[in-house]
């Protein structure tokens, strides 16, 4: 129950939300759950990539992140380049005006402090810097909550990310390598905590008993082209990843295993289609997923999961399904180690179908023990996130925290 003297707080949520990435939207859902449970008095809205989706799905007002609607299209003509440049200037004023209306702004999860996928400094890093600088200017408390970070080679991107982190009043990371990366980039992380990914506090679907042999294998696919530093080799990296994945799926089908292809972002659909075309078998199908809840249902129904996208891995681990990770960044290795499956990782840049199949078979042999391990690690993750939400209330809602403490002290 809300204490009588608890003030109304204006809260904004910020990020590439509603843009087709299921992990980003799952992080938003987790933070909205926290706000509605612990701060129902808060007035919440969003500045995001897909405002129509966010408004419809989550029932909060939402504003488009970028003034220029062609922000994510490559600008080749003079008019498009000029419009994109003008958009950057307009966005500085739009972001400042939006932040000024809020007491608190939360960036929920996401890899906002990394460039493990292709990224330009004037894209999201610039938007995040505008947000954090505006927060300091207008005394809005900006919080980066359970975010991902990684060392960044590009100097302009690194500078924007570093200053964004420094300007935030609250930072927490979803793994230890993220915190260490920010420390190496010059951010004082002495008071920053590490918590699990926010998706671990989402509702979990009922567990499914493993099906009789041969059981379904979920294979998560991704439009993977390497990191921001791999642009010159992007197509080579993608072809190697796709060829290895196709060979692996072929081997599963030859063993009589049903395969369910999963995506995590709308850009992954062509990769799933390429696998379906290459492996022409009724045993292979593609799931139609629109949320992390859908992903969890799919992975809960599988015997085993092999996936590359970070939140595909999170969903599979959260429902307790033995999982093998194709890792393209330290965040995946850290996640698997935290959940007790550190030995079941395979490099996404060098997919060796034969070696992957060996790891897959070893994983299945340990299925029963790994399911027990995941049950224990999931309980610990939920408790850890509960502590983070308590810390968030203290850091971002000091008046509400004081009122609740006072109410507890006066209770008979």
Number of C-alpha atoms within 10 A of each C-alpha: 8 13 11 9 11 16 15 14 19 16 22 24 22 24 25 21 27 23 18 18 21 24 26 25 27 25 27 28 21 19 23 19 15 18 18 13 11 16 20 16 16 18 16 21 23 25 25 21 21 19 22 15 17 24 16 12 12 15 11 14 16 25 19 16 23 23 19 17 13 13 17 10 9 10 14 8 9 9 10 16 13 11 17 23 14 13 18 19 11 14 18 19 13 20 22 18 13 17 29 16 13 22 20 22 26 22 23 27 27 28 21 21 27 24 25 20 17 14 17 14 17 14 14 20 25 20 21 22 22 20 27 26 23 23 26 15 13 15 15 25 23 31 25 24 26 27 27 25 26 23 18 21 11 14 10 15 21 21 17 21 26 20 18 24 25 19 20 21 17 20 22 24 26 24 24 19 19 25 25 16 19 25 15 13 17 13 17 13 17 8 8 12 18 20 22 26 26 27 27 23 24 18 13 17 16 11 14 15 10 16 11 8 9 11 16 24 23 29 26 28 26 22 20 24 23 23 18 18 16 15 15 10 12 16 14 15 20 19 14 17 25 24 15 20 24 19 20 21 25 21 16 19 18 12 10 14 18 20 24 21 25 28 29 26 20 15 14 18 18 14 18 25 14 12 22 18 11 14 17 12 14 10 15 22 18 18 15 13 18 16 17 26 18 16 26 28 19 24 34 27 22 24 22 25 29 27 26 27 24 21 26 28 26 26 27 27 29 26 26 26 28 29 31 27 28 27 23 22 19 15 21 22 23 19 22 21 14 15 21 16 21 15 13 21 21 20 16 24 20 14 21 18 19 13 11 23 16 10 17 22 11 12 20 16 11 11 18 13 11 21 17 13 16 22 16 14 17 19 13 13 19 19 14 16 20 14 11 20 16 13 15 20 18 14 15 22 19 12 17 22 18 14 17 18 11 12 14 10 9 8 6 5
